[in-house]
Amino acid sequence: MISKIILIIICSLVIYQSSAAQIDSSQSFQYLNSNIPIPNSIGIAFDNNINTFRWDGNIVYRKYFNNFEVQLNERYKSSLIQTSKKLIRDEQVVELLAHYKISPPLRTSSRINSLTLSDNQSESLGKVSSHALYGGLEYKPTNEITLEPLIGMHFDKQMNRDDRGFSYLLTANGDNLELSSFKTFFLGYFEGNYLSPRKLEIRNFTLSIRKDFFQNTRNVVNLAYKKNLREFYFTADPKIQAQYNILNNIERRNENIFSAFDTLDYNAGNGWQISLNGTASLREIDRSIRYKPTDGSGFDSRYFDNNIHDFKIEGETQIIYEPSKDFNSQIHMIYGERDVSHAILENLNISSILFENKKRDEEKKNNTSRRTTLSGIMNISISNKHKISLSGSSSILRYDTPSNLNDDDRDELWMVYNLTTYHTINQYFSVQIPVNAYLTHIVYLLKTRSANNNWNRIFRIAPRLQYVPYKTLSTTNTFEVLANYTAYDFEDQLTSVKSFSFRQFSFIDSSSLSITKRVALDWYNYIRLYERGELNWKAFKGRPINYFEDKTYIGQLRYTPGQNLLFSFGIRYFSQSSFKYEGKSKHIETYLQSVGPITSVVWKMNSSAELIIKGFYENIEFTGTKTHSSTNLFMNIKIFL
């Protein structure tokens, strides 16, 4: 009821957003004076869509008082879904930092971090909170190096269990260090939380070394290490509860990532630029359960400790040729390999049969892959009024599984080709014509999956016309024809496999007419006709199955009484007709219609505050159901401090 009253009071615009396209309220700001916002701000947003309500608030504040600095970052999100049961989720994140300058290189540092989450949609989450208090020093021995060690306490709540313990943070940052003509950057972040009986740790370290030779010739080496250790509760089964006298078990997940990257950019002169890149990374994930059954009778797959080993290596070459502003091109080639293996640790308390069964299940996930990609692009300016862009890429993936129990071995071929021409006919009229082709071939190597071998071919052309005969009138029209064909390699031999097609035509018109300096009309329509059917690729014949007509029309009157205020009011219409074929004739199966007013207001109250309110009301008709209505409202308030 409140949202309906607000909607009536607003009685201005629409800038209703739909997934396909719409007149967006952000576009309205082009009619208002734009001011660069200062960093400090407070924002509140509300959104009501049918039975879903969302609230979103944030605060960003930073202030200097002589030798004292304080910074506050806060984000609050809440959602309510009204069903037979109210589904509520609340989340709040707060970070408060304060520094006091003792001397030029030294400052005291304190920090408060807080996370609170409440979710009645998920039994595993429920109510979760994490709070930490820190104090320490920030030391800058030079302008390029910063060290900040902090110690404190961490309070954590999960599964109705409150844990607390010692915590520390260490941040090290070095920016633009000069070492023997090498520019060096490093960033380290180390966090440890010792919450008996759990442990949480984060280790992040990045080192970058750069050497500039001449012009655009350089070499950059990056090394990185990341560790994320988490231990969290989950409900223990009755046997474990009785055996260890506990309510909750503990799962441990330890992830370690090592990566190295080297790139060499070489300026060969005369418009030639060559880049060589190499990357290697290793990712290890160890998962374990702390409390396990001591006898094999209660041991199941949940209690096995497992390990994931993921190793990737990739090489890349790029050649750029740009002899003039009217022509540029580049060729890009990438080759990469990846090896993923899964393993479990043996447990002496279980039978060898159970262990071997689980071991085979894990080995089924092992895989190796090799991918080769070759791509290129060429841009040509024939004249100031005519340009051509041509691009294409081909990629081959070879995916193998060592286990005989996994039949997902396959080869994939991907090809993408794009041709776009740009034409400026005169000062009022311009044309853009893109033509695209997407081709995919998937081949399963084992006969158990070969029935799924298929080609997918997508062809698309979408001319776009823009006409601006006067400063007060502009219109943009897009016509799209798309055809999507999926053909199975063995459809002639297998009656259970049917190739299919999807064809579509769409038309988009977006126009604007300024009647006076303060009054304007906006129009938008989107018409989409599409058909799905069975396909015989070899004979290139099809049998249509379904046909759809989607129509969207939005019209609005826009009124700008002042430079900082905008009202609009309009109407939105949407319909979808679904048809089913019987032989060569079709008859309507379902019909959906939605129509109603849309309205909004955009108000820049001053240089430090703005208000946006949008809303729409719709009557909905659908085949076989009663006509019903819904009210939707969005409100956003932002204040710059």
C-alpha positions in Angstrom: 0.0 0.0 0.0 2.8 2.4 0.9 4.5 1.8 -2.4 1.3 2.5 -4.3 0.8 5.8 -2.5 4.4 6.8 -3.3 3.9 5.8 -6.9 0.8 8.0 -7.3 2.5 11.0 -5.6 5.6 10.8 -7.8 3.4 10.8 -11.0 6.3 11.3 -13.4 8.4 9.3 -15.8 9.3 5.9 -16.7 12.6 4.7 -17.1 11.6 1.2 -16.8 14.4 -1.4 -17.0 13.8 -4.7 -18.7 16.2 -7.5 -19.5 16.0 -6.8 -23.3 16.4 -3.0 -23.4 14.7 0.0 -22.0 14.9 3.7 -21.3 17.2 3.8 -18.3 17.1 6.5 -15.6 20.9 6.7 -15.8 20.4 8.1 -19.3 18.3 10.9 -17.9 21.4 12.4 -16.3 22.6 13.5 -19.7 19.9 16.2 -19.4 21.1 17.3 -16.0 24.3 19.0 -14.9 27.0 16.4 -14.0 29.1 17.0 -11.0 32.2 15.0 -10.0 31.2 13.3 -6.7 33.5 13.7 -3.7 34.7 10.4 -2.1 32.6 10.7 1.1 29.0 9.7 0.6 25.9 8.0 2.1 23.6 6.0 -0.1 20.2 4.3 0.5 18.4 2.2 -2.1 15.0 0.4 -2.0 13.6 -1.9 -4.6 10.2 -3.7 -4.7 9.5 -6.1 -7.5 6.3 -8.1 -7.1 6.9 -10.1 -3.9 10.6 -9.3 -3.5 11.8 -6.4 -1.4 15.4 -5.3 -1.3 17.2 -2.6 0.8 20.8 -1.5 0.1 22.8 1.1 2.1 26.4 2.2 2.2 28.6 4.8 3.9 32.0 5.9 2.7 33.7 8.5 5.0 37.3 9.7 5.3 38.4 12.7 7.3 41.7 14.3 8.3 42.1 16.2 11.6 45.7 17.6 11.7 47.6 14.4 12.7 44.5 12.2 13.0 42.8 10.3 10.2 39.6 8.3 10.3 38.0 6.2 7.6 34.7 4.4 7.7 33.3 1.9 5.1 29.9 0.3 5.7 27.6 -1.8 3.5 24.2 -3.1 4.4 22.0 -5.4 2.3 18.6 -6.9 3.1 16.1 -8.9 1.1 12.6 -10.1 1.9 10.7 -12.6 -0.3 7.1 -13.0 0.6 5.9 -16.5 0.0 4.0 -18.9 2.3 7.1 -18.3 4.5 8.9 -15.0 4.7 12.4 -15.5 3.4 14.8 -12.9 5.0 18.5 -12.3 4.4 20.4 -9.5 6.1 24.1 -8.8 5.7 26.2 -6.0 7.1 29.9 -5.3 6.6 31.7 -2.5 8.6 35.3 -1.4 8.4 36.6 1.4 10.7 40.3 2.6 10.5 42.1 5.3 12.4 45.7 6.6 12.2 47.5 9.1 14.4 50.8 10.6 13.2 53.6 10.4 15.8 56.4 11.4 13.4 56.8 11.7 9.6 57.6 7.9 9.2 55.5 6.6 12.1 51.8 6.5 12.8 49.7 4.5 15.3 47.1 2.3 13.5 43.8 0.7 14.7 41.2 -1.2 12.9 37.7 -2.7 13.5 36.3 -5.2 11.1 32.7 -6.6 11.4 30.6 -9.0 9.4 27.1 -10.0 10.4 24.9 -12.3 8.3 21.4 -13.6 9.1 19.7 -15.9 6.6 16.6 -18.0 7.4 16.6 -19.5 3.8 19.7 -21.6 4.6 20.0 -23.9 7.6 23.8 -24.1 7.1 24.2 -20.3 7.4 21.6 -19.2 9.9 23.2 -16.5 11.9 26.9 -15.9 11.3 29.1 -13.1 12.6 32.8 -12.2 12.6 34.3 -9.3 14.5 37.9 -8.2 15.0 39.7 -5.5 16.9 43.3 -4.5 16.0 46.0 -2.1 17.1 49.5 -1.4 16.1 51.9 0.8 14.0 52.3 2.0 10.4 55.9 2.6 9.5 57.2 4.2 6.3 61.0 4.0 6.2 60.8 5.6 2.7 58.1 7.1 0.6 57.9 3.8 -1.4 57.7 1.3 1.5 55.0 0.8 4.0 54.9 -1.7 6.9 51.8 -2.1 9.1 51.9 -4.8 11.8 48.7 -5.2 13.9 47.6 -7.5 16.7 44.2 -8.0 18.3 41.3 -10.2 19.0 38.9 -12.0 16.7 35.3 -13.0 17.6 33.5 -15.5 15.4 30.1 -17.1 15.6 28.9 -20.0 13.5 26.4 -22.8 14.1 25.5 -21.1 17.4 29.0 -21.5 18.6 31.0 -18.5 19.8 34.8 -18.7 19.3 37.4 -16.1 20.2 41.2 -15.9 20.1 44.3 -14.0 19.2 44.6 -12.5 15.7 47.2 -10.5 13.8 47.5 -8.6 10.5 50.6 -7.7 8.7 50.6 -5.6 5.5 53.8 -4.8 3.5 53.7 -2.6 0.5 56.5 -1.4 -1.8 55.7 0.7 -4.8 57.9 1.9 -7.7 61.2 0.8 -6.0 64.3 1.4 -8.1 66.9 -1.4 -7.9 69.7 -1.2 -10.5 67.3 0.3 -13.1 64.7 -2.4 -12.3 61.3 -1.1 -11.1 60.1 -3.3 -8.3 56.6 -3.6 -6.7 55.7 -5.9 -3.9 52.5 -6.4 -1.8 52.1 -8.7 1.1 49.1 -9.4 3.3 49.2 -11.9 6.2 46.4 -12.7 8.5 46.1 -15.3 11.3 43.1 -16.0 13.5 43.5 -18.7 16.2 40.0 -19.4 17.5 40.3 -22.5 19.6 39.4 -25.0 18.4 39.6 -23.5 14.8 42.2 -21.7 12.8 41.8 -19.2 9.9 44.7 -18.0 7.9 45.4 -15.9 4.8 48.7 -15.4 3.0 49.0 -13.2 -0.1 52.3 -12.1 -1.6 53.0 -10.6 -5.0 56.3 -9.5 -6.4 56.6 -7.6 -9.8 59.9 -6.7 -11.4 60.0 -4.5 -14.5 62.8 -3.4 -16.8 62.3 -0.7 -19.5 64.7 -0.7 -22.3 63.7 1.7 -25.1 60.4 3.1 -26.4 57.8 0.3 -25.9 60.3 -2.4 -25.2 60.1 -3.9 -21.7 60.3 -7.1 -19.6 58.0 -7.8 -16.6 58.2 -10.7 -14.2 55.5 -11.4 -11.7 55.6 -14.0 -8.9 52.6 -14.6 -6.5 51.7 -16.9 -3.7 48.3 -17.2 -2.0 47.1 -19.3 0.9 43.6 -19.5 2.3 43.0 -21.8 5.3 39.5 -22.1 6.6 38.0 -24.4 9.3 34.3 -24.3 9.8 31.6 -26.2 11.6 29.0 -28.5 10.3 26.5 -30.7 12.2 28.0 -34.0 13.4 26.1 -37.2 12.9 24.8 -39.0 16.1 27.6 -41.5 16.2 30.3 -38.8 16.0 28.5 -36.8 18.7 28.4 -39.7 21.1 31.9 -40.9 20.3 33.6 -37.5 20.8 31.0 -35.7 23.0 30.6 -32.9 20.5 27.7 -31.2 18.6 29.5 -30.0 15.6 32.3 -31.5 13.5 35.0 -29.4 11.8 35.9 -29.3 8.1 39.3 -28.0 7.1 40.0 -26.5 3.6 43.5 -25.4 2.8 44.2 -23.8 -0.6 47.7 -22.9 -1.8 48.4 -21.2 -5.2 51.8 -20.5 -6.7 52.0 -18.6 -10.0 54.7 -17.1 -12.2 54.3 -14.8 -15.2 56.8 -13.4 -17.6 56.1 -11.0 -20.5 58.4 -9.4 -23.0 57.2 -6.5 -25.2 59.5 -5.7 -28.1 59.2 -2.6 -30.4 60.6 -3.8 -33.7 60.1 -0.4 -35.4 58.1 0.6 -38.5 54.8 -0.1 -36.7 55.7 -3.6 -35.5 55.2 -4.6 -31.8 55.8 -8.1 -30.6 54.8 -9.6 -27.2 55.8 -12.9 -25.7 54.1 -14.2 -22.5 54.6 -17.3 -20.4 52.5 -18.3 -17.3 52.7 -21.3 -14.9 50.5 -21.9 -11.9 50.0 -24.6 -9.3 46.9 -24.9 -7.2 46.7 -27.4 -4.3 43.5 -27.9 -2.2 43.5 -30.2 0.8 40.2 -31.0 2.5 39.9 -33.0 5.7 37.4 -33.7 8.5 38.7 -33.5 12.1 36.4 -36.0 13.8 36.1 -39.4 12.0 34.6 -42.7 13.1 37.1 -45.0 14.6 35.5 -48.1 13.2 34.9 -48.8 9.5 31.1 -49.4 10.0 30.3 -45.8 10.2 32.8 -44.5 7.7 31.4 -43.1 4.5 32.6 -40.8 1.7 32.2 -37.7 3.8 35.1 -38.6 6.1 37.8 -39.2 3.4 40.6 -36.6 3.3 41.2 -35.6 -0.3 43.6 -33.5 -2.3 43.2 -31.6 -5.6 46.3 -30.9 -7.7 45.8 -28.4 -10.5 48.7 -27.4 -12.7 48.5 -25.0 -15.7 51.1 -23.7 -18.1 50.5 -21.4 -21.0 52.5 -19.6 -23.7 51.3 -16.6 -25.7 52.5 -14.6 -28.7 51.0 -11.4 -30.0 52.2 -9.5 -33.1 50.8 -6.0 -33.7 51.3 -4.1 -37.0 50.1 -0.4 -37.1 51.9 1.4 -39.9 49.4 4.3 -39.9 46.3 5.6 -38.3 44.2 4.2 -41.2 45.4 0.6 -40.7 46.1 -1.7 -37.8 46.1 -5.4 -37.3 47.2 -8.0 -34.8 47.7 -11.8 -34.6 47.4 -13.6 -31.3 48.3 -17.2 -30.6 47.9 -19.1 -27.3 48.9 -22.6 -26.3 48.1 -24.0 -22.9 48.1 -27.3 -21.0 46.3 -28.2 -17.8 46.5 -31.3 -15.5 44.0 -31.9 -12.7 44.3 -34.8 -10.4 42.2 -35.9 -7.4 43.5 -38.2 -4.6 42.4 -39.4 -1.2 44.4 -40.4 1.8 44.2 -43.9 3.1 42.7 -44.5 6.5 43.7 -47.6 8.5 40.3 -47.8 10.3 38.4 -48.7 7.1 38.3 -51.7 4.9 40.5 -51.8 1.7 37.3 -52.4 -0.4 35.7 -49.2 0.8 39.0 -47.3 0.2 39.4 -48.7 -3.3 35.9 -47.8 -4.3 36.3 -44.2 -3.1 39.7 -44.0 -4.8 38.2 -45.0 -8.1 35.5 -42.3 -7.7 38.2 -39.7 -7.2 40.3 -40.9 -10.1 37.3 -40.6 -12.4 37.6 -36.8 -11.9 41.2 -36.7 -13.2 41.7 -34.9 -16.5 44.2 -33.3 -18.8 43.5 -30.7 -21.4 45.4 -28.9 -24.2 44.0 -25.8 -25.9 45.4 -24.0 -28.9 43.9 -20.6 -30.0 44.7 -18.5 -33.0 43.0 -15.1 -33.5 43.4 -12.0 -35.5 41.8 -8.6 -36.1 42.2 -6.0 -38.9 40.9 -2.4 -38.9 40.9 -0.4 -42.2 39.9 3.2 -42.7 39.0 3.5 -46.4 38.1 7.1 -45.8 36.9 9.4 -43.1 33.4 8.1 -43.8 33.9 4.4 -44.4 35.7 1.9 -42.2 36.0 -1.9 -42.1 36.7 -4.2 -39.1 37.5 -7.9 -39.7 38.2 -10.4 -36.9 38.3 -14.1 -36.4 39.5 -16.8 -34.0 39.9 -20.6 -34.0 40.4 -22.7 -30.9 40.9 -26.5 -30.4 40.5 -28.2 -27.1 41.6 -31.7 -26.4 40.2 -33.0 -23.2 41.3 -36.5 -21.9 40.4 -38.5 -18.8 42.9 -41.2 -17.8 40.3 -43.3 -15.9 38.5 -46.0 -17.9 35.4 -45.2 -15.8 35.1 -41.7 -17.3 34.0 -41.5 -20.9 34.0 -37.7 -21.2 37.1 -37.6 -23.5 36.4 -35.2 -26.3 37.7 -32.7 -28.8 36.2 -29.3 -29.3 36.6 -26.9 -32.2 35.5 -23.3 -31.9 35.5 -20.8 -34.7 34.3 -17.2 -34.6 34.3 -14.7 -37.6 33.1 -11.1 -37.5 32.9 -8.5 -40.3 31.6 -5.0 -39.5 31.4 -2.0 -41.8 30.9 1.6 -40.7 29.5 4.2 -43.1 28.7 7.9 -42.6 26.4 8.7 -45.4 26.1 12.4 -44.5 26.0 14.6 -41.4 22.6 13.2 -40.5 22.7 9.6 -41.4 25.1 6.7 -40.4 25.0 2.9 -40.9 26.7 0.1 -39.1 26.5 -3.5 -40.6 27.9 -6.4 -38.5 27.9 -9.9 -39.8 28.8 -12.7 -37.4 29.4 -16.5 -37.7 29.9 -18.8 -34.7 30.8 -22.5 -35.4 31.3 -25.2 -32.8 32.1 -28.9 -33.3 32.1 -31.3 -30.4 33.4 -34.9 -30.9 33.4 -37.4 -28.1 36.1 -40.0 -28.6 34.4 -43.0 -26.9 31.5 -44.8 -28.5 29.4 -44.5 -25.2 29.1 -40.7 -25.7 29.5 -40.4 -29.5 25.8 -40.0 -30.0 26.2 -36.5 -28.6 28.7 -35.4 -31.4 27.3 -32.3 -33.0 27.9 -29.1 -35.0 26.4 -25.8 -33.7 26.3 -23.1 -36.3 25.1 -19.5 -35.6 24.8 -16.9 -38.3 23.8 -13.3 -37.6 23.4 -10.0 -39.4 22.2 -6.8 -37.6 22.3 -3.5 -39.5 22.1 -0.5 -37.3 20.8 2.9 -38.7 21.2 6.2 -36.9 19.4 9.3 -38.2 19.7 12.7 -36.6 18.1 15.2 -39.0 17.8 17.9 -36.3 19.3 18.6 -32.9 15.8 18.0 -31.4 15.2 14.7 -33.2 17.1 11.4 -33.2 16.2 7.9 -34.0 18.2 4.6 -33.9 16.9 1.4 -35.6 18.4 -2.1 -35.5 17.2 -5.0 -37.6 18.6 -8.4 -36.7 18.3 -11.8 -38.5 19.7 -14.8 -36.6 19.8 -18.5 -37.4 21.0 -21.2 -35.0 21.4 -24.7 -36.2 22.5 -27.7 -34.1 23.0 -30.9 -36.1 24.1 -34.2 -34.6 26.7 -36.2 -36.5 24.8 -39.6 -36.2 21.2 -38.4 -36.4 20.6 -40.8 -39.4 21.6 -43.8 -37.3 20.0 -42.9 -33.9 16.3 -42.2 -33.7 16.7 -40.8 -30.2 18.8 -37.9 -31.4 17.1 -35.0 -33.2 18.8 -32.0 -34.6 17.1 -28.7 -34.1 17.0 -25.1 -35.3 16.2 -21.7 -33.9 15.5 -18.7 -36.2 14.8 -15.2 -35.1 14.0 -11.7 -36.5 14.0 -8.6 -34.3 13.5 -4.9 -34.7 14.5 -2.2 -32.2 13.5 1.4 -32.5 14.7 4.0 -30.0 13.7 7.6 -30.8 13.7 11.0 -28.9 12.0 14.3 -29.8 12.6 17.5 -27.9 9.4 19.6 -28.2 10.7 22.5 -26.2 13.8 23.1 -24.0 12.0 21.5 -21.1 9.6 19.0 -22.7 10.6 15.9 -24.7 9.1 12.6 -26.0 10.9 9.3 -25.8 9.8 6.2 -27.7 11.1 2.6 -27.6 9.9 -0.6 -29.2 11.3 -4.1 -29.4 9.6 -6.7 -31.7 11.0 -10.2 -31.6 9.7 -13.1 -33.8 11.3 -16.5 -33.3 10.7 -20.1 -34.2 12.0 -23.5 -32.9 11.9 -26.7 -34.8 13.4 -30.0 -35.8 16.2 -30.0 -38.5 17.5 -32.3 -41.2 20.9 -30.6 -41.9 21.9 -32.7 -44.9 18.7 -31.9 -46.8 18.5 -28.5 -45.0 14.9 -29.0 -44.3 13.1 -28.4 -41.0 9.8 -29.0 -39.3 8.7 -26.1 -37.1 7.4 -26.9 -33.6 6.9 -23.6 -31.8 6.5 -20.0 -32.8 6.6 -16.9 -30.6 5.9 -13.2 -30.9 7.3 -10.8 -28.3 6.3 -7.1 -28.4 7.5 -4.3 -26.1 6.4 -0.7 -26.5 7.5 2.1 -24.1 6.5 5.7 -24.6 7.2 8.6 -22.1 6.9 12.3 -21.7 9.9 13.9 -20.2 9.8 17.3 -18.4 12.8 19.2 -17.1 11.7 22.2 -15.1 15.3 23.0 -14.0 18.8 21.9 -14.7 18.8 19.6 -11.6 15.2 18.2 -11.8 13.6 15.7 -14.2 10.1 14.2 -14.2 8.8 11.7 -16.6 5.6 9.7 -17.1 4.7 7.1 -19.7 3.2 3.7 -20.4 4.7 0.3 -21.1 3.1 -2.5 -23.0 4.5 -6.1 -23.3 2.9 -9.2 -24.9 4.0 -12.7 -25.8 2.1 -15.0 -28.0 3.0 -18.7 -28.2 1.9 -20.8 -31.1 2.1 -24.6 -31.7 2.3 -26.2 -35.1 0.0 -28.9 -36.4 1.3 -29.8 -39.8 1.9 -26.6 -41.7 -0.6 -24.6 -39.7 -0.2 -23.1 -36.3 -2.6 -22.1 -33.6 -2.2 -20.0 -30.5 -1.3 -21.9 -27.3 -0.7 -19.2 -24.6 -1.0 -15.4 -24.5 0.7 -13.1 -22.0 0.0 -9.4 -21.8 1.3 -6.7 -19.4 0.4 -3.1 -19.6 0.5 -0.1 -17.2 2.0 3.3 -16.4 5.6 3.9 -15.6 7.0 6.9 -13.8 10.1 8.4 -12.3 11.8 11.5 -10.9 15.5 12.4 -10.8 16.4 15.2 -8.5 19.9 16.6 -7.9 19.0 18.6 -4.8 22.4 20.3 -4.8 26.0 19.4 -5.5 26.1 16.9 -2.6 22.7 15.1 -2.8 20.6 13.3 -5.3 17.3 11.4 -5.3 16.1 8.9 -7.9 12.6 7.3 -7.7 11.2 4.9 -10.3 8.0 2.9 -10.4 5.6 1.1 -12.6 2.2 -0.5 -12.2 1.0 -3.3 -14.5 -2.1 -5.4 -15.2 -1.1 -8.9 -16.2 -3.2 -11.3 -18.3 -2.2 -14.9 -19.0 -4.0 -17.8 -20.6 -5.9 -19.8 -18.1 -5.4 -17.5 -15.1 -7.2 -14.6 -13.6 -6.1 -11.0 -14.4 -3.9 -9.6 -11.6 -1.8 -6.6 -11.0 1.4 -5.7 -9.3 3.2 -2.5 -8.2 7.0 -2.1 -8.4 9.1 0.7 -6.9 12.7 1.6 -6.8 14.2 4.5 -4.7 17.8 5.6 -4.4 19.1 8.5 -2.2 22.7 9.5 -2.2 24.4 12.2 -0.1 27.9 13.3 -0.7 29.6 14.5 2.6 
